[in-house]
Amino acid sequence: KAGVTQTPRYLIKTRGQQVTLSCSPISGHRSVSWYQQTPGQGLQFLFEYFSETQRNKGNFPGRFSGRQFSNSRSEMNVSTLELGDSALYLCASSFGHTYSTDTQYFGPGTRLTVL
Amino acid sequence: DAKTTQPPSMDCAEGRAANLPCNHSTISGNEYVYWYRQIHSQGPQYIIHGLKNNETNEMASLIITEDRKSSTLILPHATLRDTAVYYCIANTDKLIFGTGTRLQVFP
């Protein structure tokens, strides 16, 4: 079974631009979560989408947004990029169960550099 | 979500067992203990999880104390490829990553 895929793998943008990252979950998984990893803050939860609805949200500004499509693929968008947005962006997919344990599997990440 | 505490770094000789401890003294009854590892800025890799009972899979064993306030991940025969940052997480709906333990396996 194919794993979680993320595109693009590397991205360079300049301050003020916007960026869209894509995540394709494991087949059958309906939940997609996004995380940001920086050397200073570590791995931080951004948000989770399930059945095209945002189900959970971390503590990030409104410049960070996402969406999920009917095939469970997800995109996240960052507008008005800042230097501090340079990070590894990871997505993870799972079945989305809330009534039992639900293991998340991560993709390889998108490395975003903001100049 | 419960906070977990792990030692920042550990060393292990190749071929020996690596025992990585984790403290989660504020874990609630419905929170599972999950372990992930991250090798060189790749995506975190799922290792194992458990609620109350000890668990074993092809990668590792997880020992959870009876009061559930701490756990130990055991890699029975560490190899150089097990060098990574290991994260212990008490999970409900979202994963809260701490700083993890940097395990260095040496020849």
Interface residues (C-beta under 8 A of the other chain):
Chain A: V4 S33 Y35 Q37 G42 L43 Q44 F45 E48 R55 N56 G58 L88 L90 A92 T98 T101 T103 Q104 Y105 F106 G107 P108 G109 R111
Chain B: Y32 Y34 Y36 S41 Q42 G43 P44 Q45 Y46 H49 L51 Y87 N91 D93 K94 L95 I96 F97 G98 T99
